[in-house]
Amino acid sequence: RKEEYCLNNPTKVNTLKRLYYIRRKNIIGNKLGVLIPPNTFGKGLQIMHHGSIIVNPNVRVGDYCVLHGNNCIGNDGKSGGAPVIGKNVDIGFGAVIIGDIQIADNCKIGAGAVVVHSCLEEGSTLVGVPARRV
């Protein structure tokens, strides 16, 4: 968050601080297995477990989302588009969200689910490979 602040409020001092925070984030991220670029998540992000959380820089996620670990959120390598995920989304352990898709607010994505299609209905639960609404 400190890197985001320095990036969004550019001054000479903040530029130097940002370089420090980037280095610090990379060291801690490598130890924990987490790669989250700035300005991708809204406020209130919760990471329940460490390890292998990879997020594409073009992803946009709303406020108060929960990641349970071992997640991959990014493009599918074809379209170049990245997911747009709503507020209060709970992403289970090992879930993968790929492609130019949208996930509505208050959805739950089950453990091990592979989401490749949009879900625009609020409060849905997505499970399976490929994920479907239940």
N, CA, C and O atoms as CSV, one atom per row, in Angstrom:
chain,resi,resn,atom,element,x,y,z
A,1,ARG,N,N,0.810,-1.193,0.000
A,1,ARG,CA,C,0.000,0.000,0.000
A,1,ARG,C,C,0.852,1.254,0.000
A,1,ARG,O,O,0.480,2.268,-0.591
A,2,LYS,N,N,2.002,1.184,0.667
A,2,LYS,CA,C,2.876,2.353,0.694
A,2,LYS,C,C,3.452,2.636,-0.687
A,2,LYS,O,O,3.616,3.794,-1.071
A,3,GLU,N,N,3.756,1.580,-1.431
A,3,GLU,CA,C,4.229,1.768,-2.804
A,3,GLU,C,C,3.141,2.419,-3.647
A,3,GLU,O,O,3.426,3.319,-4.438
A,4,GLU,N,N,1.894,1.974,-3.486
A,4,GLU,CA,C,0.773,2.563,-4.219
A,4,GLU,C,C,0.628,4.044,-3.905
A,4,GLU,O,O,0.414,4.856,-4.806
A,5,TYR,N,N,0.745,4.397,-2.633
A,5,TYR,CA,C,0.620,5.799,-2.238
A,5,TYR,C,C,1.683,6.638,-2.936
A,5,TYR,O,O,1.381,7.694,-3.490
A,6,CYS,N,N,2.923,6.168,-2.909
A,6,CYS,CA,C,4.021,6.912,-3.537
A,6,CYS,C,C,3.861,6.982,-5.049
A,6,CYS,O,O,4.222,7.985,-5.664
A,7,LEU,N,N,3.328,5.937,-5.647
A,7,LEU,CA,C,3.093,5.924,-7.093
A,7,LEU,C,C,1.985,6.909,-7.474
A,7,LEU,O,O,2.094,7.602,-8.486
A,8,ASN,N,N,0.931,6.973,-6.677
A,8,ASN,CA,C,-0.221,7.816,-6.983
A,8,ASN,C,C,-0.038,9.273,-6.573
A,8,ASN,O,O,-0.820,10.129,-6.987
A,9,ASN,N,N,0.975,9.567,-5.772
A,9,ASN,CA,C,1.283,10.936,-5.331
A,9,ASN,C,C,2.746,11.245,-5.625
A,9,ASN,O,O,3.567,11.291,-4.709
A,10,PRO,N,N,3.076,11.457,-6.897
A,10,PRO,CA,C,4.491,11.593,-7.269
A,10,PRO,C,C,5.112,12.921,-6.831
A,10,PRO,O,O,4.662,13.998,-7.223
A,11,THR,N,N,6.132,12.817,-6.029
A,11,THR,CA,C,7.013,13.925,-5.692
A,11,THR,C,C,8.432,13.351,-5.719
A,11,THR,O,O,8.610,12.145,-5.890
A,12,LYS,N,N,9.429,14.202,-5.553
A,12,LYS,CA,C,10.801,13.694,-5.542
A,12,LYS,C,C,11.027,12.758,-4.362
A,12,LYS,O,O,11.667,11.716,-4.497
A,13,VAL,N,N,10.497,13.139,-3.211
A,13,VAL,CA,C,10.659,12.307,-2.022
A,13,VAL,C,C,9.902,10.989,-2.194
A,13,VAL,O,O,10.430,9.926,-1.868
A,14,ASN,N,N,8.669,11.052,-2.703
A,14,ASN,CA,C,7.875,9.836,-2.888
A,14,ASN,C,C,8.482,8.916,-3.939
A,14,ASN,O,O,8.325,7.698,-3.854
A,15,THR,N,N,9.169,9.475,-4.921
A,15,THR,CA,C,9.833,8.637,-5.911
A,15,THR,C,C,10.940,7.813,-5.260
A,15,THR,O,O,11.097,6.628,-5.555
A,16,LEU,N,N,11.698,8.440,-4.383
A,16,LEU,CA,C,12.745,7.709,-3.672
A,16,LEU,C,C,12.142,6.690,-2.705
A,16,LEU,O,O,12.633,5.567,-2.598
A,17,LYS,N,N,11.089,7.082,-2.010
A,17,LYS,CA,C,10.415,6.145,-1.102
A,17,LYS,C,C,9.862,4.957,-1.871
A,17,LYS,O,O,9.933,3.819,-1.407
A,18,ARG,N,N,9.307,5.227,-3.059
A,18,ARG,CA,C,8.718,4.153,-3.868
A,18,ARG,C,C,9.773,3.116,-4.245
A,18,ARG,O,O,9.507,1.915,-4.197
A,19,LEU,N,N,10.960,3.570,-4.616
A,19,LEU,CA,C,12.039,2.634,-4.943
A,19,LEU,C,C,12.361,1.746,-3.744
A,19,LEU,O,O,12.581,0.544,-3.898
A,20,TYR,N,N,12.388,2.335,-2.558
A,20,TYR,CA,C,12.633,1.560,-1.347
A,20,TYR,C,C,11.513,0.548,-1.111
A,20,TYR,O,O,11.780,-0.615,-0.811
A,21,TYR,N,N,10.253,0.991,-1.245
A,21,TYR,CA,C,9.121,0.095,-1.004
A,21,TYR,C,C,9.023,-1.021,-2.047
A,21,TYR,O,O,8.622,-2.138,-1.722
A,22,ILE,N,N,9.383,-0.726,-3.287
A,22,ILE,CA,C,9.398,-1.772,-4.322
A,22,ILE,C,C,10.405,-2.852,-3.946
A,22,ILE,O,O,10.095,-4.041,-4.022
A,23,ARG,N,N,11.587,-2.456,-3.548
A,23,ARG,CA,C,12.622,-3.424,-3.167
A,23,ARG,C,C,12.179,-4.252,-1.967
A,23,ARG,O,O,12.349,-5.470,-1.945
A,24,ARG,N,N,11.614,-3.586,-0.980
A,24,ARG,CA,C,11.140,-4.279,0.222
A,24,ARG,C,C,10.017,-5.263,-0.109
A,24,ARG,O,O,9.991,-6.387,0.393
A,25,LYS,N,N,9.080,-4.816,-0.970
A,25,LYS,CA,C,7.969,-5.684,-1.384
A,25,LYS,C,C,8.477,-6.913,-2.133
A,25,LYS,O,O,7.971,-8.017,-1.932
A,26,ASN,N,N,9.467,-6.725,-2.988
A,26,ASN,CA,C,10.012,-7.852,-3.752
A,26,ASN,C,C,10.703,-8.868,-2.851
A,26,ASN,O,O,10.568,-10.074,-3.060
A,27,ILE,N,N,11.434,-8.396,-1.860
A,27,ILE,CA,C,12.113,-9.311,-0.937
A,27,ILE,C,C,11.093,-10.119,-0.139
A,27,ILE,O,O,11.204,-11.341,-0.044
A,28,ILE,N,N,10.104,-9.442,0.433
A,28,ILE,CA,C,9.082,-10.132,1.220
A,28,ILE,C,C,8.233,-11.025,0.321
A,28,ILE,O,O,7.898,-12.148,0.698
A,29,GLY,N,N,7.882,-10.529,-0.870
A,29,GLY,CA,C,7.075,-11.310,-1.804
A,29,GLY,C,C,7.756,-12.585,-2.252
A,29,GLY,O,O,7.100,-13.616,-2.400
A,30,ASN,N,N,9.056,-12.535,-2.471
A,30,ASN,CA,C,9.796,-13.736,-2.855
A,30,ASN,C,C,9.813,-14.768,-1.741
A,30,ASN,O,O,9.733,-15.969,-2.003
A,31,LYS,N,N,9.917,-14.309,-0.502
A,31,LYS,CA,C,9.908,-15.236,0.627
A,31,LYS,C,C,8.548,-15.902,0.793
A,31,LYS,O,O,8.464,-17.090,1.105
A,32,LEU,N,N,7.481,-15.130,0.583
A,32,LEU,CA,C,6.118,-15.646,0.791
A,32,LEU,C,C,5.496,-16.234,-0.472
A,32,LEU,O,O,4.500,-16.951,-0.380
A,33,GLY,N,N,6.053,-15.951,-1.643
A,33,GLY,CA,C,5.494,-16.453,-2.892
A,33,GLY,C,C,4.324,-15.631,-3.392
A,33,GLY,O,O,3.401,-16.172,-4.000
A,34,VAL,N,N,4.352,-14.326,-3.144
A,34,VAL,CA,C,3.245,-13.445,-3.507
A,34,VAL,C,C,3.737,-12.392,-4.490
A,34,VAL,O,O,4.758,-11.746,-4.253
A,35,LEU,N,N,3.001,-12.215,-5.613
A,35,LEU,CA,C,3.306,-11.171,-6.580
A,35,LEU,C,C,2.018,-10.408,-6.870
A,35,LEU,O,O,1.180,-10.859,-7.650
A,36,ILE,N,N,1.870,-9.245,-6.234
A,36,ILE,CA,C,0.692,-8.410,-6.431
A,36,ILE,C,C,1.166,-7.016,-6.824
A,36,ILE,O,O,1.754,-6.315,-6.001
A,37,PRO,N,N,0.921,-6.599,-8.072
A,37,PRO,CA,C,1.333,-5.269,-8.515
A,37,PRO,C,C,0.495,-4.172,-7.847
A,37,PRO,O,O,-0.591,-4.447,-7.336
A,38,PRO,N,N,0.995,-2.935,-7.848
A,38,PRO,CA,C,0.222,-1.843,-7.255
A,38,PRO,C,C,-1.032,-1.521,-8.062
A,38,PRO,O,O,-1.095,-1.774,-9.265
A,39,ASN,N,N,-2.015,-0.966,-7.388
A,39,ASN,CA,C,-3.277,-0.494,-7.982
A,39,ASN,C,C,-4.094,-1.594,-8.646
A,39,ASN,O,O,-4.784,-1.333,-9.631
A,40,THR,N,N,-4.030,-2.810,-8.131
A,40,THR,CA,C,-4.872,-3.875,-8.661
A,40,THR,C,C,-6.022,-4.204,-7.720
A,40,THR,O,O,-7.110,-4.547,-8.181
A,41,PHE,N,N,-5.806,-4.107,-6.417
A,41,PHE,CA,C,-6.836,-4.432,-5.431
A,41,PHE,C,C,-7.336,-3.175,-4.745
A,41,PHE,O,O,-6.587,-2.218,-4.548
A,42,GLY,N,N,-8.625,-3.187,-4.379
A,42,GLY,CA,C,-9.195,-2.109,-3.591
A,42,GLY,C,C,-8.806,-2.263,-2.132
A,42,GLY,O,O,-7.995,-3.119,-1.777
A,43,LYS,N,N,-9.390,-1.429,-1.299
A,43,LYS,CA,C,-9.056,-1.480,0.132
A,43,LYS,C,C,-9.605,-2.744,0.776
A,43,LYS,O,O,-10.563,-3.339,0.284
A,44,GLY,N,N,-8.991,-3.144,1.873
A,44,GLY,CA,C,-9.484,-4.254,2.667
A,44,GLY,C,C,-9.122,-5.636,2.155
A,44,GLY,O,O,-9.782,-6.606,2.527
A,45,LEU,N,N,-8.108,-5.769,1.321
A,45,LEU,CA,C,-7.695,-7.085,0.831
A,45,LEU,C,C,-7.229,-7.955,1.989
A,45,LEU,O,O,-6.468,-7.500,2.844
A,46,GLN,N,N,-7.688,-9.221,2.022
A,46,GLN,CA,C,-7.239,-10.180,3.017
A,46,GLN,C,C,-6.578,-11.356,2.304
A,46,GLN,O,O,-7.131,-11.909,1.354
A,47,ILE,N,N,-5.399,-11.726,2.768
A,47,ILE,CA,C,-4.700,-12.899,2.255
A,47,ILE,C,C,-4.640,-13.889,3.405
A,47,ILE,O,O,-3.933,-13.660,4.387
A,48,MET,N,N,-5.374,-14.985,3.293
A,48,MET,CA,C,-5.504,-15.925,4.397
A,48,MET,C,C,-4.296,-16.854,4.551
A,48,MET,O,O,-3.946,-17.227,5.671
A,49,HIS,N,N,-3.653,-17.233,3.436
A,49,HIS,CA,C,-2.518,-18.148,3.487
A,49,HIS,C,C,-1.436,-17.640,2.557
A,49,HIS,O,O,-1.739,-17.053,1.518
A,50,HIS,N,N,-0.190,-17.854,2.911
A,50,HIS,CA,C,0.897,-17.429,2.043
A,50,HIS,C,C,1.106,-18.468,0.944
A,50,HIS,O,O,0.624,-19.598,1.029
A,51,GLY,N,N,1.822,-18.060,-0.070
A,51,GLY,CA,C,2.250,-19.000,-1.096
A,51,GLY,C,C,1.552,-18.870,-2.420
A,51,GLY,O,O,0.333,-19.008,-2.512
A,52,SER,N,N,2.321,-18.608,-3.432
A,52,SER,CA,C,1.921,-18.679,-4.823
A,52,SER,C,C,0.642,-17.909,-5.141
A,52,SER,O,O,-0.344,-18.490,-5.594
A,53,ILE,N,N,0.665,-16.620,-4.906
A,53,ILE,CA,C,-0.424,-15.746,-5.343
A,53,ILE,C,C,0.148,-14.854,-6.429
A,53,ILE,O,O,1.000,-14.007,-6.162
A,54,ILE,N,N,-0.323,-15.047,-7.662
A,54,ILE,CA,C,0.174,-14.313,-8.817
A,54,ILE,C,C,-0.978,-13.523,-9.416
A,54,ILE,O,O,-2.036,-14.081,-9.704
A,55,VAL,N,N,-0.770,-12.207,-9.606
A,55,VAL,CA,C,-1.810,-11.334,-10.129
A,55,VAL,C,C,-1.233,-10.514,-11.279
A,55,VAL,O,O,-0.159,-9.925,-11.157
A,56,ASN,N,N,-1.958,-10.482,-12.396
A,56,ASN,CA,C,-1.569,-9.694,-13.558
A,56,ASN,C,C,-1.744,-8.210,-13.237
A,56,ASN,O,O,-2.689,-7.851,-12.535
A,57,PRO,N,N,-0.860,-7.336,-13.733
A,57,PRO,CA,C,-0.985,-5.898,-13.443
A,57,PRO,C,C,-2.253,-5.251,-13.992
A,57,PRO,O,O,-2.643,-4.184,-13.519
A,58,ASN,N,N,-2.904,-5.865,-14.971
A,58,ASN,CA,C,-4.116,-5.284,-15.570
A,58,ASN,C,C,-5.399,-5.686,-14.854
A,58,ASN,O,O,-6.476,-5.204,-15.205
A,59,VAL,N,N,-5.302,-6.546,-13.874
A,59,VAL,CA,C,-6.471,-7.006,-13.119
A,59,VAL,C,C,-6.994,-5.860,-12.253
A,59,VAL,O,O,-6.210,-5.073,-11.723
A,60,ARG,N,N,-8.311,-5.766,-12.112
A,60,ARG,CA,C,-8.935,-4.803,-11.209
A,60,ARG,C,C,-9.879,-5.565,-10.299
A,60,ARG,O,O,-10.793,-6.250,-10.760
A,61,VAL,N,N,-9.644,-5.437,-8.987
A,61,VAL,CA,C,-10.429,-6.149,-7.992
A,61,VAL,C,C,-11.005,-5.130,-7.023
A,61,VAL,O,O,-10.310,-4.204,-6.605
A,62,GLY,N,N,-12.275,-5.297,-6.664
A,62,GLY,CA,C,-12.953,-4.375,-5.764
A,62,GLY,C,C,-12.487,-4.492,-4.319
A,62,GLY,O,O,-11.544,-5.216,-4.001
A,63,ASP,N,N,-13.174,-3.759,-3.462
A,63,ASP,CA,C,-12.832,-3.696,-2.039
A,63,ASP,C,C,-13.201,-4.974,-1.301
A,63,ASP,O,O,-14.111,-5.703,-1.696
A,64,TYR,N,N,-12.475,-5.224,-0.223
A,64,TYR,CA,C,-12.746,-6.287,0.744
A,64,TYR,C,C,-12.799,-7.690,0.132
A,64,TYR,O,O,-13.669,-8.490,0.476
A,65,CYS,N,N,-11.880,-7.974,-0.761
A,65,CYS,CA,C,-11.789,-9.320,-1.328
A,65,CYS,C,C,-10.878,-10.186,-0.458
A,65,CYS,O,O,-10.014,-9.686,0.263
A,66,VAL,N,N,-11.097,-11.496,-0.548
A,66,VAL,CA,C,-10.344,-12.451,0.248
A,66,VAL,C,C,-9.662,-13.450,-0.685
A,66,VAL,O,O,-10.309,-14.043,-1.548
A,67,LEU,N,N,-8.356,-13.630,-0.506
A,67,LEU,CA,C,-7.606,-14.644,-1.236
A,67,LEU,C,C,-7.177,-15.706,-0.234
A,67,LEU,O,O,-6.633,-15.383,0.822
A,68,HIS,N,N,-7.419,-16.972,-0.558
A,68,HIS,CA,C,-7.075,-18.052,0.360
A,68,HIS,C,C,-5.748,-18.723,0.007
A,68,HIS,O,O,-5.380,-19.705,0.652
A,69,GLY,N,N,-5.031,-18.237,-0.979
A,69,GLY,CA,C,-3.718,-18.763,-1.309
A,69,GLY,C,C,-3.710,-19.644,-2.542
A,69,GLY,O,O,-4.732,-20.200,-2.946
A,70,ASN,N,N,-2.520,-19.755,-3.131
A,70,ASN,CA,C,-2.306,-20.560,-4.334
A,70,ASN,C,C,-3.233,-20.140,-5.469
A,70,ASN,O,O,-3.807,-20.981,-6.159
A,71,ASN,N,N,-3.372,-18.817,-5.654
A,71,ASN,CA,C,-4.274,-18.274,-6.666
A,71,ASN,C,C,-3.501,-17.685,-7.832
A,71,ASN,O,O,-2.385,-17.191,-7.674
A,72,CYS,N,N,-4.118,-17.746,-9.009
A,72,CYS,CA,C,-3.581,-17.105,-10.201
A,72,CYS,C,C,-4.715,-16.307,-10.827
A,72,CYS,O,O,-5.759,-16.864,-11.168
A,73,ILE,N,N,-4.510,-15.000,-10.978
A,73,ILE,CA,C,-5.527,-14.131,-11.570
A,73,ILE,C,C,-4.845,-13.360,-12.684
A,73,ILE,O,O,-3.961,-12.543,-12.427
A,74,GLY,N,N,-5.257,-13.618,-13.938
A,74,GLY,CA,C,-4.585,-12.942,-15.040
A,74,GLY,C,C,-5.215,-13.204,-16.388
A,74,GLY,O,O,-6.348,-13.676,-16.478
A,75,ASN,N,N,-4.468,-12.892,-17.439
A,75,ASN,CA,C,-4.998,-13.075,-18.792
A,75,ASN,C,C,-4.816,-14.518,-19.240
A,75,ASN,O,O,-4.099,-15.296,-18.611
A,76,ASP,N,N,-5.482,-14.860,-20.342
A,76,ASP,CA,C,-5.446,-16.234,-20.834
A,76,ASP,C,C,-4.397,-16.446,-21.916
A,76,ASP,O,O,-4.270,-17.554,-22.438
A,77,GLY,N,N,-3.647,-15.412,-22.262
A,77,GLY,CA,C,-2.614,-15.538,-23.275
A,77,GLY,C,C,-3.129,-15.377,-24.684
A,77,GLY,O,O,-2.339,-15.367,-25.628
A,78,LYS,N,N,-4.434,-15.251,-24.854
A,78,LYS,CA,C,-5.029,-15.088,-26.179
A,78,LYS,C,C,-5.531,-13.663,-26.373
A,78,LYS,O,O,-5.110,-12.965,-27.296
A,79,SER,N,N,-6.432,-13.240,-25.495
A,79,SER,CA,C,-7.083,-11.945,-25.669
A,79,SER,C,C,-6.269,-10.798,-25.096
A,79,SER,O,O,-6.389,-9.666,-25.564
A,80,GLY,N,N,-5.453,-11.064,-24.103
A,80,GLY,CA,C,-4.684,-10.006,-23.469
A,80,GLY,C,C,-5.462,-9.257,-22.409
A,80,GLY,O,O,-4.881,-8.489,-21.643
A,81,GLY,N,N,-6.781,-9.471,-22.351
A,81,GLY,CA,C,-7.603,-8.822,-21.337
A,81,GLY,C,C,-7.471,-9.533,-20.007
A,81,GLY,O,O,-7.161,-10.723,-19.952
A,82,ALA,N,N,-7.709,-8.798,-18.941
A,82,ALA,CA,C,-7.588,-9.361,-17.601
A,82,ALA,C,C,-8.928,-9.252,-16.873
A,82,ALA,O,O,-9.761,-8.422,-17.237
A,83,PRO,N,N,-9.143,-10.079,-15.854
A,83,PRO,CA,C,-10.416,-10.070,-15.138
A,83,PRO,C,C,-10.696,-8.758,-14.402
A,83,PRO,O,O,-9.785,-8.057,-13.961
A,84,VAL,N,N,-11.980,-8.457,-14.287
A,84,VAL,CA,C,-12.477,-7.371,-13.450
A,84,VAL,C,C,-13.361,-8.042,-12.417
A,84,VAL,O,O,-14.381,-8.640,-12.758
A,85,ILE,N,N,-12.971,-7.945,-11.158
A,85,ILE,CA,C,-13.644,-8.664,-10.081
A,85,ILE,C,C,-14.283,-7.651,-9.147
A,85,ILE,O,O,-13.662,-6.649,-8.792
A,86,GLY,N,N,-15.514,-7.907,-8.751
A,86,GLY,CA,C,-16.275,-6.984,-7.924
A,86,GLY,C,C,-15.849,-6.961,-6.469
A,86,GLY,O,O,-14.805,-7.496,-6.096
A,87,LYS,N,N,-16.684,-6.326,-5.654
A,87,LYS,CA,C,-16.420,-6.171,-4.224
A,87,LYS,C,C,-16.828,-7.423,-3.455
A,87,LYS,O,O,-17.709,-8.168,-3.884
A,88,ASN,N,N,-16.182,-7.645,-2.321
A,88,ASN,CA,C,-16.516,-8.736,-1.390
A,88,ASN,C,C,-16.481,-10.111,-2.037
A,88,ASN,O,O,-17.309,-10.961,-1.708
A,89,VAL,N,N,-15.556,-10.350,-2.938
A,89,VAL,CA,C,-15.438,-11.651,-3.582
A,89,VAL,C,C,-14.473,-12.515,-2.775
A,89,VAL,O,O,-13.381,-12.073,-2.419
A,90,ASP,N,N,-14.882,-13.737,-2.491
A,90,ASP,CA,C,-14.079,-14.691,-1.730
A,90,ASP,C,C,-13.517,-15.712,-2.715
A,90,ASP,O,O,-14.275,-16.468,-3.324
A,91,ILE,N,N,-12.194,-15.739,-2.875
A,91,ILE,CA,C,-11.538,-16.603,-3.852
A,91,ILE,C,C,-10.858,-17.739,-3.094
A,91,ILE,O,O,-9.904,-17.510,-2.349
A,92,GLY,N,N,-11.345,-18.954,-3.284
A,92,GLY,CA,C,-10.880,-20.114,-2.538
A,92,GLY,C,C,-9.478,-20.557,-2.901
A,92,GLY,O,O,-8.890,-20.096,-3.879
A,93,PHE,N,N,-8.952,-21.467,-2.086
A,93,PHE,CA,C,-7.590,-21.968,-2.251
A,93,PHE,C,C,-7.440,-22.675,-3.598
A,93,PHE,O,O,-8.239,-23.548,-3.937
A,94,GLY,N,N,-6.430,-22.301,-4.354
A,94,GLY,CA,C,-6.129,-22.941,-5.620
A,94,GLY,C,C,-7.000,-22.499,-6.779
A,94,GLY,O,O,-6.927,-23.083,-7.860
A,95,ALA,N,N,-7.828,-21.471,-6.576
A,95,ALA,CA,C,-8.699,-20.995,-7.652
A,95,ALA,C,C,-7.893,-20.209,-8.679
A,95,ALA,O,O,-6.940,-19.507,-8.341
A,96,VAL,N,N,-8.299,-20.343,-9.944
A,96,VAL,CA,C,-7.654,-19.648,-11.053
A,96,VAL,C,C,-8.718,-18.861,-11.793
A,96,VAL,O,O,-9.765,-19.403,-12.145
A,97,ILE,N,N,-8.455,-17.588,-12.028
A,97,ILE,CA,C,-9.393,-16.731,-12.761
A,97,ILE,C,C,-8.614,-16.147,-13.931
A,97,ILE,O,O,-7.704,-15.342,-13.734
A,98,ILE,N,N,-8.970,-16.554,-15.157
A,98,ILE,CA,C,-8.207,-16.108,-16.316
A,98,ILE,C,C,-9.120,-15.629,-17.429
A,98,ILE,O,O,-10.249,-16.096,-17.575
A,99,GLY,N,N,-8.611,-14.687,-18.213
A,99,GLY,CA,C,-9.322,-14.196,-19.377
A,99,GLY,C,C,-9.931,-12.833,-19.143
A,99,GLY,O,O,-9.887,-12.292,-18.038
A,100,ASP,N,N,-10.494,-12.294,-20.193
A,100,ASP,CA,C,-11.148,-10.985,-20.167
A,100,ASP,C,C,-12.582,-11.183,-19.687
A,100,ASP,O,O,-13.519,-11.156,-20.485
A,101,ILE,N,N,-12.751,-11.382,-18.378
A,101,ILE,CA,C,-14.061,-11.708,-17.814
A,101,ILE,C,C,-14.403,-10.760,-16.673
A,101,ILE,O,O,-13.562,-9.990,-16.208
A,102,GLN,N,N,-15.662,-10.832,-16.231
A,102,GLN,CA,C,-16.123,-10.028,-15.104
A,102,GLN,C,C,-16.777,-10.940,-14.082
A,102,GLN,O,O,-17.513,-11.865,-14.427
A,103,ILE,N,N,-16.494,-10.657,-12.813
A,103,ILE,CA,C,-17.120,-11.369,-11.705
A,103,ILE,C,C,-17.886,-10.331,-10.894
A,103,ILE,O,O,-17.322,-9.302,-10.519
A,104,ALA,N,N,-19.155,-10.584,-10.621
A,104,ALA,CA,C,-20.010,-9.637,-9.906
A,104,ALA,C,C,-19.633,-9.546,-8.430
A,104,ALA,O,O,-18.815,-10.322,-7.936
A,105,ASP,N,N,-20.235,-8.601,-7.744
A,105,ASP,CA,C,-20.008,-8.404,-6.313
A,105,ASP,C,C,-20.536,-9.584,-5.503
A,105,ASP,O,O,-21.448,-10.293,-5.929
A,106,ASN,N,N,-19.943,-9.777,-4.328
A,106,ASN,CA,C,-20.382,-10.759,-3.323
A,106,ASN,C,C,-20.390,-12.197,-3.817
A,106,ASN,O,O,-21.177,-13.004,-3.321
A,107,CYS,N,N,-19.549,-12.541,-4.769
A,107,CYS,CA,C,-19.467,-13.916,-5.261
A,107,CYS,C,C,-18.456,-14.710,-4.452
A,107,CYS,O,O,-17.565,-14.147,-3.816
A,108,LYS,N,N,-18.609,-16.021,-4.486
A,108,LYS,CA,C,-17.651,-16.931,-3.867
A,108,LYS,C,C,-17.145,-17.864,-4.960
A,108,LYS,O,O,-17.924,-18.402,-5.747
A,109,ILE,N,N,-15.837,-18.045,-4.993
A,109,ILE,CA,C,-15.223,-18.933,-5.968
A,109,ILE,C,C,-14.599,-20.081,-5.188
A,109,ILE,O,O,-13.729,-19.866,-4.344
A,110,GLY,N,N,-15.042,-21.288,-5.470
A,110,GLY,CA,C,-14.634,-22.457,-4.713
A,110,GLY,C,C,-13.175,-22.828,-4.901
A,110,GLY,O,O,-12.519,-22.399,-5.851
A,111,ALA,N,N,-12.686,-23.632,-3.975
A,111,ALA,CA,C,-11.310,-24.094,-4.027
A,111,ALA,C,C,-11.085,-24.927,-5.289
A,111,ALA,O,O,-11.877,-25.814,-5.608
A,112,GLY,N,N,-10.012,-24.637,-5.989
A,112,GLY,CA,C,-9.652,-25.390,-7.182
A,112,GLY,C,C,-10.448,-25.048,-8.425
A,112,GLY,O,O,-10.265,-25.689,-9.460
A,113,ALA,N,N,-11.326,-24.059,-8.357
A,113,ALA,CA,C,-12.140,-23.685,-9.514
A,113,ALA,C,C,-11.280,-22.981,-10.561
A,113,ALA,O,O,-10.327,-22.277,-10.226
A,114,VAL,N,N,-11.628,-23.179,-11.825
A,114,VAL,CA,C,-10.970,-22.484,-12.927
A,114,VAL,C,C,-12.037,-21.662,-13.632
A,114,VAL,O,O,-12.860,-22.203,-14.371
A,115,VAL,N,N,-12.022,-20.363,-13.404
A,115,VAL,CA,C,-13.056,-19.463,-13.930
A,115,VAL,C,C,-12.575,-18.896,-15.255
A,115,VAL,O,O,-11.574,-18.182,-15.308
A,116,VAL,N,N,-13.302,-19.223,-16.335
A,116,VAL,CA,C,-12.944,-18.730,-17.667
A,116,VAL,C,C,-14.105,-17.998,-18.338
A,116,VAL,O,O,-13.962,-17.509,-19.458
A,117,HIS,N,N,-15.263,-17.919,-17.655
A,117,HIS,CA,C,-16.440,-17.227,-18.192
A,117,HIS,C,C,-16.937,-16.212,-17.173
A,117,HIS,O,O,-16.797,-16.420,-15.968
A,118,SER,N,N,-17.509,-15.130,-17.644
A,118,SER,CA,C,-18.024,-14.088,-16.765
A,118,SER,C,C,-19.201,-14.581,-15.941
A,118,SER,O,O,-19.958,-15.451,-16.371
A,119,CYS,N,N,-19.342,-14.013,-14.751
A,119,CYS,CA,C,-20.488,-14.262,-13.882
A,119,CYS,C,C,-20.990,-12.897,-13.428
A,119,CYS,O,O,-20.362,-12.249,-12.591
A,120,LEU,N,N,-22.115,-12.463,-13.977
A,120,LEU,CA,C,-22.632,-11.125,-13.711
A,120,LEU,C,C,-23.744,-11.110,-12.674
A,120,LEU,O,O,-24.302,-10.050,-12.392
A,121,GLU,N,N,-24.076,-12.256,-12.102
A,121,GLU,CA,C,-25.133,-12.331,-11.096
A,121,GLU,C,C,-24.523,-12.224,-9.700
A,121,GLU,O,O,-23.700,-13.054,-9.312
A,122,GLU,N,N,-24.923,-11.212,-8.958
A,122,GLU,CA,C,-24.373,-10.986,-7.624
A,122,GLU,C,C,-24.687,-12.140,-6.681
A,122,GLU,O,O,-25.753,-12.751,-6.755
A,123,GLY,N,N,-23.743,-12.425,-5.796
A,123,GLY,CA,C,-23.943,-13.445,-4.777
A,123,GLY,C,C,-23.842,-14.873,-5.274
A,123,GLY,O,O,-24.259,-15.791,-4.569
A,124,SER,N,N,-23.307,-15.091,-6.453
A,124,SER,CA,C,-23.194,-16.438,-7.012
A,124,SER,C,C,-22.035,-17.192,-6.385
A,124,SER,O,O,-21.106,-16.598,-5.838
A,125,THR,N,N,-22.107,-18.514,-6.475
A,125,THR,CA,C,-21.009,-19.378,-6.067
A,125,THR,C,C,-20.548,-20.146,-7.296
A,125,THR,O,O,-21.349,-20.791,-7.973
A,126,LEU,N,N,-19.253,-20.074,-7.580
A,126,LEU,CA,C,-18.688,-20.721,-8.757
A,126,LEU,C,C,-17.780,-21.855,-8.311
A,126,LEU,O,O,-16.896,-21.659,-7.477
A,127,VAL,N,N,-17.998,-23.046,-8.870
A,127,VAL,CA,C,-17.172,-24.208,-8.537
A,127,VAL,C,C,-16.899,-25.032,-9.789
A,127,VAL,O,O,-17.636,-24.940,-10.771
A,128,GLY,N,N,-15.845,-25.836,-9.755
A,128,GLY,CA,C,-15.569,-26.786,-10.831
A,128,GLY,C,C,-14.529,-26.323,-11.811
A,128,GLY,O,O,-13.998,-25.215,-11.728
A,129,VAL,N,N,-14.248,-27.236,-12.771
A,129,VAL,CA,C,-13.299,-26.964,-13.835
A,129,VAL,C,C,-13.974,-27.334,-15.143
A,129,VAL,O,O,-14.193,-28.526,-15.360
A,130,PRO,N,N,-14.314,-26.430,-16.018
A,130,PRO,CA,C,-14.346,-24.992,-15.792
A,130,PRO,C,C,-15.480,-24.639,-14.820
A,130,PRO,O,O,-16.445,-25.389,-14.676
A,131,ALA,N,N,-15.345,-23.501,-14.169
A,131,ALA,CA,C,-16.290,-23.114,-13.118
A,131,ALA,C,C,-17.684,-22.861,-13.682
A,131,ALA,O,O,-17.850,-22.308,-14.770
A,132,ARG,N,N,-18.667,-23.280,-12.913
A,132,ARG,CA,C,-20.062,-23.019,-13.264
A,132,ARG,C,C,-20.784,-22.560,-12.006
A,132,ARG,O,O,-20.347,-22.840,-10.890
A,133,ARG,N,N,-21.880,-21.862,-12.194
A,133,ARG,CA,C,-22.646,-21.319,-11.068
A,133,ARG,C,C,-23.507,-22.414,-10.460
A,133,ARG,O,O,-24.164,-23.171,-11.175
A,134,VAL,N,N,-23.497,-22.492,-9.118
A,134,VAL,CA,C,-24.351,-23.457,-8.418
A,134,VAL,C,C,-25.285,-22.737,-7.470
A,134,VAL,O,O,-26.085,-23.376,-6.786
